[in-house]
Amino acid sequence: MMKGPRLSAGVALAIAMASGCQGSAAEYIAGVRDISVASDERGADLAVTIWYPASAGGESVTLGDSIFFEGTPARQGAPISDGEFPLVLLSHGAGLAGHAGAMSWIATPLAENGFIVVVPTHPGNTGRDRSAAETMKLWLRPPDLSAALDAIEADRTFRRHIASSQIGVLGLSMGGNTALSMAGARLDPELLARYCDTDELNASLCDWVRLSGVDLHAMDKTAAGRDNSDPRVRFVMAIDPAPADIFAPETFSEVSIPVHIVNLGRASEVPKTIQASGVADAIPRSTYQVIEDASHASMFPECKPGAAKMAVEAGIEDPLCTDGGGASRTEIHTQLIDMTVAAFRSALGPGD
């Protein structure tokens, strides 16, 4: 399902073809490296994971493994392959998928297909430092990506391998909100303040916010409505952007770069706060697509045997292992990966 103005006939064709592919053929080994990046916005260093097209070598590691989810292998410290490559800034969601390692299921195949993938872990979104207050400071996420890009452009190992005219952003869930901000959409501080006044928009998130004692009305939102776009970014892809309904609507028409938005699930079942077809309609150079057999949980890594039962026993109400229709998570991931590779290649070019 496509909606909104097309990027080009080539992009539409590539994405349509990708939806029927059986998996992108790996061109490279996926190398991985961790760095620490200074952040003036955060007043602390960011942990950043970089996946990249690599040659043989390095040490085999598995990223994203947990009691619930399967990890994905890569080669720690493998030498980067010769040439220049498009670069993807990847923004994760919150909660159990709120860290860079949880993105390994999509970051690894992107690297295998010739992309440098840069993933900062947004502070306060998961693990021991999980904080409702920090999670809801959505305006701090885009600068995390820009700071990571600054660092890798200055890094002696990577800077000569970056195709500087081929930089894009991929965002999943709350990362999709971040991606749209990087394109130039601006948050509406008043919509953000009212977001948890009821449970109609996001019951699980807002329950956590209230139980944590966070009052979105009282939060300092002085910078919330600022322009967080980065002129180096040439393309943005947002998958189930959450929340999609706290942007100032008039700013969508100001987005000048191509944007591709994907919703997961049948239109009638996609939660209102994630439903982004209207956002796509309002952005001039946008495409919109739906994967009906998927659900929001399809952006989690593959579940381990017994993970669904363990999650219930741990008091986790979200259906971590439940996808939308007849397709398996493996099949949905294959479709998402192929779709993403096709969209970024069409918008940015394949690199060398």
N, C-alpha and C positions, 0 to 999 in steps of 0.2 A: 504494500500500500504506500503510494507516494502522495505527498500533499505539499502545496506551496510552490513557489518558483523554483525551477531547476537550476542547479549550478551550471550544468552544461549537459548536452546529450551524452557526452562521454562519461561523466560522473554517474548519471542515471543508469546508463547501460552497465557500467562496471559494478555498481552496487546490486543491480538486478541479477547479473551473472554470478556475483559472489554468493547471493542467497541460495543458489543451487549448487555451489561447489562442494566438494568432498574434503576440503581442507587445503590450505595454502601449502605449497611445497616449500620446505625449508631450504634456503639458499646458503645459510651460514650456521655456525655454532653460536649459541647465545652465551656471551660472556656477561659477567656481573661484577660490579664494584660498588662499595659503600664509601661515601664521603660525608664530611661534616661541613655545613654551610652556615656562615654567619647571617643572622637576620636582624636588621635594625627594628623591624616591625615587632618581632617577638621578644627582642631583648635577650635572645638566647640562640644557640646554634640549632640548625635543622639537621635531622638525619635524612640523607638522600641516597637512594639506591638507583644505580644506573645499569640498565641492560643494554647491550650493544652487539653488533655483528662481529664475531670473533673468529680467529683462526684456532687451530688445535692447540691445546695446552691448558694450563690452569688446573684448579682442583674442583672436583665435582661436589656441588652443594645442592641442597634442596631448600627452596624458599616457600613460605606460606603454609608449611605443615603445622597442624594444630590437632587438638583432640577431636575436632569436628571435621576438618577439611584436609584433603590431600595437598601436598606441596608439589612444586614443579622444579625439575632439575635445571641447573645452569652451570657454567664453568667460572668459578671465582678466579679473577686475575688472569684469565686468558688474554692473549694479545689481540688488540683490535685489528680488524682486517683493513687492508689498504683501501683508500678511496674516501670520498665524501658521502655522507648519508643524511637523509632527512631526519629531523629530530622531533620527537613527540614528548611533550610535557603531559604527564598522566596524573590526574587528581583522583584519589580514592574517596570512598564514602566514609560513614561514621560507624561506630559499633564494632562488630566482629570483623568487618572488612576495612576497618579504619587505620590501616597502616600499609606501607609500601609492599611488604611481603605478600599480602593478600591479593595483590595485583599480578602476581607472577604468572597466573594462568593465561593472561593476555599479554603481559609485557614480554615474556619469553618468546612466543611466536612472532611478535612484532620485530624483535631483534633478529630472529632467524630469517625474517623476510627483508632485512636491510634497513631497519630503523634504529636509531639511538633513542632509548626510552628513559626519561628522567622522572623519578618519582619521589618527591619529598613526602615524608610522613608529617601530616598536619598535626601539630601539638594538641593534646587534650581530647583526641577523637577515639582513642581505644586504649586497652591495656591498663596498667597501673596508674597512668596519668590521666585517665578518662575524666573529663570535666564537662558538665552540661554548659557552664558559662563559656568555656573556650570553644566548645563545639558550635555554639550558636553565634559566635563572632565570625560570621560567614565572610565578612569583608577582609579578614586577615588571610584567607586562603589564597586568593590570587597573588598577593605579594610573595607567598611561599614559592610559587612557581617561578615568578620573575627572579627571585633571589637565587634559586637553583639554576636558572638559565644563565644568570650573570656568572656564577661559579664555574659552570662547565665550559662556557665560552672563554674563560680565562685559564682553564686547566691545560697544562702542557700536553697531557696525553690525548685529550679529546678535541681541542680547539681546531686543529687542522683537519679533522674528520667531519666537522659539522658543515652541512650545506646551509649557509646562513639565510638563504632565501626560501628555505623549505622547513619552516618551523610551525608546528601545529600543537593544539591542545586536545586531549581526550579526557573526558570526565565521566565518572560512573556515580550514579545516585547523587549524594551531596556534592561529589566532584563534578557532576553535570551542571549544578548551579555555579560552581567555580569556573567551569569552562565558558559558560555564557557570560559571566562577568569579565573574563579575559577578552572576550570578543567586543565588549563595550556596553552590554546591558548593565544597568545600575539598579541596586537594591532600593526599595522604598522603605525607609526607616519606620514609617508608621505601620505598614503592612507587616513588617517583621515584629514590631511591638505587639500587635494584636494576634500574632500567629497562634499562640497557645491560650487565647482567651476561652476557647472551647476545645473539645476533642474531635471536632468535625474534620479537621485537616490532617492531623497526624497524632493519633491517640497515644501510641507507644512512645514517641519522642517527647511529646508534651507532658506526659505523665512523669517521665524521667526528669524533665526540666523543672516541673513543680516540686517533685520530691527532693530535688537538689537545692531547693530554696532560691531558684533563679527567677527573677521578675523581669521579663523582656521589656516591660514598659520603663523600668527603672535603670536598665542597662545603659551605659554610656554608648550611644550610637552616633556620636559626632561624625565619625568617618564612614558610617555605614552606607551612605548614599553616594560616595565618591566614585569617580571613574577609575576602574582598575584595569582598563585595557592596556595591552602591551603591544607597541607598534611592530615588534619583531614577529608576532604571531600572524600567520597568513590563513589559517583554517582552524575551525573548532568543530568537534563532534561531541555531543552530549547524549548519554544514554540514561533514560529515566531521571532527568534532572530533578533534584529534590532539595528544597521546595522550588517548584517552578512558578509559584503564584505570589512571590513576594518582591518581584521586580516592578519598577516604575514602568508601566506599559508604554509610555511615550518614548522610552529610550530604545526600544527594540528597533524602531525605524532608523536609528542612528548607527546601527551596526553595519559596517561596510564590507566586512570580510565574509567569505562563504561559511555557512553553518549547516551541519547535518545533525538532525535530532532523531533519536530512536526511542520509542516507547515499547515496553515489554508487556504483552498480554492483550486480550481482546479489549476493544475500546470501552465497552461497558464495565470492564473489570479493573481498568487502570485507575488507581486512586486519584481523586481530584487534584491533590497537591503535586502530583507527578505528571498529570496529563498535560502534554506540551504541544499539542497540535495547534492551539491558538498562538503559542509563542512562535512556532514555525511560520504561521500565516503572517505574523507581524514583522518578521525579519526579512528584509528585501531579498537577499541571496541565500535562501534556505531550501533544504529538502527535508522531508519527514517520512519516516518509515516505521512500521509496526511489525514486531515478531509475535504473532498471536499465540504460539505454543509456549511462550516463555512467561516468566513472572519476574517481579522485582528481585526475588531470591536467586534468580538465574545468574546474577552477577557475583554470587559467592563462588569460591572454588568448588571442585567436586567434593561431595560429602563422603566421609569414610563410612564403612558398614556400621550400623547402629547409631550413627550421629543424630538422627532425628529423635530417637528415644532418649539419648543422653541429653539433648537440648531440653526436652520436656521435663526431664527429671531435675535439670538445673534451673528450672523456672523461666526458661527462655520461651516467650510466647510466639515470637516470629517463626514462621515455617521455613527454616533454613534450607531444607532439602526438597522442598516442594516446588516444582515447576508448573507451568500453566496448563499444557495440553498433553498430546501424545508423544512429544519429542523428549528425549533424555537430555540431561544437562550436558553430556558430552556433545550431543548433536547441536544443542543451542549454542554452546561455546564455539564449536566449529563455525557455525553460521555467523556469530558475532565477530569472530576473528577474521574470517574471510571478508565480511562486510567492512570492517575497519581498515584492513589492509587495502582493499579496493578504493575506499573513500579517500584515504590519505594519499595513495599513489595518484589518484586522479586529480586531487586538489593541489598536491605539493610536487608531484613528479617522483619518479622512482629513485633518484640519486644516481650515483655512478655504479 
